Amino acid sequence: MSNIVLIGAGQTGRGYLNRFFKDEKVTFLDIDSELIERLQQEKKYNIFFGKQRETLTLDNFKAYTVDSKQGLDALAQADLVMISVGQKNLDSLVPLIQKALAIRQKGDVDILTAENGVHTKNYLIPLCQDKRVHLAETIVFCTTLKQENSLDVFSEDLDYLPYDVVSLGHQLPYKHTVAEKNLSSLMQRKIYTYNCLSAVVTYLGYYKGYEEYAKAANDSEITMCMDNILQKLNACICKEYEIDVDEQAKFSQMAVAKFQNKAIVDTIERNARDVDRKLGENERILAPLCILKKYGKQSDELLLVAACAVYYGQKTSTLLKSFEKYFEILPKEWFTQIVDYLKKLDNQMTIIEVLSV
């Protein structure tokens, strides 16, 4: 039996990662003392899958605050450390883990990030100064949603945790963890498809006044936009990564089916927030636009999504810089088109009207 430490006891750590280690000894570490106290008191929680699967009850864990002596001791004894704290918080963990390594009397330890971002392990590179550390990344495809006033989590029925076996240097022994030899390619495809389509649903859905995510994903205008974007984007992805056309089509349709699944009760607002990051050049809107540009394609629908993201940022006052700064890497005519779309959005036109010449 392995000693597993999950740093981050939120909906990803609690509702997704722990299911892979239900037969192991797990320690949750989190900065949220109230959450840790609740885990300590209740000693178990449920993962609900709707009608897709029976409820999974997990009671395989202990829980401590991340800066406690017990937390430090757990890290020092860990065989595997999984981290899901949000990309911007990763570098703050380096001193803590280094402190645990300094008192560690065991051999090697695997440390894997489980974040929705690109090259997330780079934030933890200083840990590799200790030769016992094997550092790698995983990709999270599964949607998990916390339940109101409860430790319980609702989850998509998906037990699939791909990880970078090349960086790690060996395979993990846990069921449903999948050794990927080219994780960076899979991650980029996820950004270009799953994350991109999520942005389509989110920001067009916000503009159309939806609150429920699945309802927006099933809207006829938004579905049309997803289909038109995929028609061009999939072709570019296949060229970029030498992927079979049918394989990429299946990959992207899995994303569409996930977002249109009404059993997953998610909100537009949860997916729309942090728009400044999501308008980054390596993120879900600009990165797909750049790969389209590379292969001589243009998607009016995706330019509209960019405009709707700015529209959301302006309405919620969450843009951290002038909107022109977000699009400096795009062709000038594309930026002009985004500006034109923004004017039409302010006039409350329908998506079809906005896209019409």
Secondary structure in CASP SS format (residue, H / E / C, confidence):
PFRMAT SS
TARGET T0000
AUTHOR 0000-0000-0000
METHOD secondary structure of the structure
MODEL  1
M C 1.00
S C 1.00
N E 1.00
I E 1.00
V E 1.00
L E 1.00
I E 1.00
G C 1.00
A C 1.00
G C 1.00
Q H 1.00
T H 1.00
G H 1.00
R H 1.00
G H 1.00
Y C 1.00
L H 1.00
N H 1.00
R H 1.00
F H 1.00
F H 1.00
K C 1.00
D C 1.00
E C 1.00
K E 1.00
V E 1.00
T E 1.00
F E 1.00
L E 1.00
D E 1.00
I C 1.00
D C 1.00
S H 1.00
E H 1.00
L H 1.00
I H 1.00
E H 1.00
R H 1.00
L H 1.00
Q H 1.00
Q H 1.00
E H 1.00
K C 1.00
K C 1.00
Y E 1.00
N E 1.00
I E 1.00
F E 1.00
F C 1.00
G H 1.00
K H 1.00
Q H 1.00
R C 1.00
E C 1.00
T C 1.00
L E 1.00
T E 1.00
L E 1.00
D C 1.00
N C 1.00
F E 1.00
K E 1.00
A E 1.00
Y E 1.00
T E 1.00
V C 1.00
D C 1.00
S C 1.00
K H 1.00
Q H 1.00
G H 1.00
L H 1.00
D H 1.00
A H 1.00
L H 1.00
A H 1.00
Q H 1.00
A C 1.00
D C 1.00
L E 1.00
V E 1.00
M E 1.00
I E 1.00
S C 1.00
V C 1.00
G C 1.00
Q H 1.00
K H 1.00
N H 1.00
L H 1.00
D H 1.00
S H 1.00
L H 1.00
V H 1.00
P H 1.00
L H 1.00
I H 1.00
Q H 1.00
K H 1.00
A H 1.00
L H 1.00
A H 1.00
I H 1.00
R C 1.00
Q C 1.00
K C 1.00
G C 1.00
D C 1.00
V E 1.00
D E 1.00
I E 1.00
L E 1.00
T E 1.00
A C 1.00
E C 1.00
N C 1.00
G C 1.00
V C 1.00
H C 1.00
T H 1.00
K H 1.00
N H 1.00
Y H 1.00
L H 1.00
I H 1.00
P H 1.00
L H 1.00
C H 1.00
Q H 1.00
D C 1.00
K C 1.00
R C 1.00
V E 1.00
H E 1.00
L E 1.00
A E 1.00
E E 1.00
T E 1.00
I C 1.00
V C 1.00
F C 1.00
C C 1.00
T C 1.00
T E 1.00
L E 1.00
K E 1.00
Q C 1.00
E C 1.00
N C 1.00
S C 1.00
L C 1.00
D C 1.00
V E 1.00
F E 1.00
S E 1.00
E C 1.00
D C 1.00
L C 1.00
D C 1.00
Y C 1.00
L E 1.00
P E 1.00
Y E 1.00
D E 1.00
V H 1.00
V H 1.00
S H 1.00
L H 1.00
G C 1.00
H C 1.00
Q C 1.00
L C 1.00
P C 1.00
Y C 1.00
K C 1.00
H C 1.00
T E 1.00
V E 1.00
A E 1.00
E E 1.00
K C 1.00
N C 1.00
L H 1.00
S H 1.00
S H 1.00
L H 1.00
M H 1.00
Q H 1.00
R H 1.00
K H 1.00
I H 1.00
Y H 1.00
T H 1.00
Y H 1.00
N H 1.00
C H 1.00
L H 1.00
S H 1.00
A H 1.00
V H 1.00
V H 1.00
T H 1.00
Y H 1.00
L H 1.00
G H 1.00
Y H 1.00
Y H 1.00
K C 1.00
G C 1.00
Y C 1.00
E C 1.00
E E 1.00
Y H 1.00
A H 1.00
K H 1.00
A H 1.00
A H 1.00
N C 1.00
D C 1.00
S H 1.00
E H 1.00
I H 1.00
T H 1.00
M H 1.00
C H 1.00
M H 1.00
D H 1.00
N H 1.00
I H 1.00
L H 1.00
Q H 1.00
K H 1.00
L H 1.00
N H 1.00
A H 1.00
C H 1.00
I H 1.00
C H 1.00
K H 1.00
E H 1.00
Y H 1.00
E C 1.00
I C 1.00
D C 1.00
V H 1.00
D H 1.00
E H 1.00
Q H 1.00
A H 1.00
K H 1.00
F H 1.00
S H 1.00
Q H 1.00
M H 1.00
A H 1.00
V H 1.00
A H 1.00
K H 1.00
F H 1.00
Q H 1.00
N C 1.00
K C 1.00
A C 1.00
I C 1.00
V C 1.00
D C 1.00
T E 1.00
I H 1.00
E H 1.00
R H 1.00
N H 1.00
A H 1.00
R C 1.00
D C 1.00
V H 1.00
D H 1.00
R H 1.00
K H 1.00
L C 1.00
G C 1.00
E C 1.00
N C 1.00
E C 1.00
R C 1.00
I C 1.00
L H 1.00
A H 1.00
P H 1.00
L H 1.00
C H 1.00
I H 1.00
L H 1.00
K H 1.00
K H 1.00
Y C 1.00
G C 1.00
K C 1.00
Q C 1.00
S C 1.00
D H 1.00
E H 1.00
L H 1.00
L H 1.00
L H 1.00
V H 1.00
A H 1.00
A H 1.00
C H 1.00
A H 1.00
V H 1.00
Y H 1.00
Y H 1.00
G H 1.00
Q H 1.00
K H 1.00
T H 1.00
S C 1.00
T C 1.00
L C 1.00
L C 1.00
K C 1.00
S C 1.00
F H 1.00
E H 1.00
K H 1.00
Y H 1.00
F C 1.00
E C 1.00
I C 1.00
L C 1.00
P C 1.00
K H 1.00
E H 1.00
W H 1.00
F H 1.00
T H 1.00
Q H 1.00
I H 1.00
V H 1.00
D H 1.00
Y H 1.00
L H 1.00
K H 1.00
K H 1.00
L H 1.00
D H 1.00
N C 1.00
Q C 1.00
M C 1.00
T C 1.00
I H 1.00
I H 1.00
E H 1.00
V H 1.00
L H 1.00
S C 1.00
V C 1.00
END
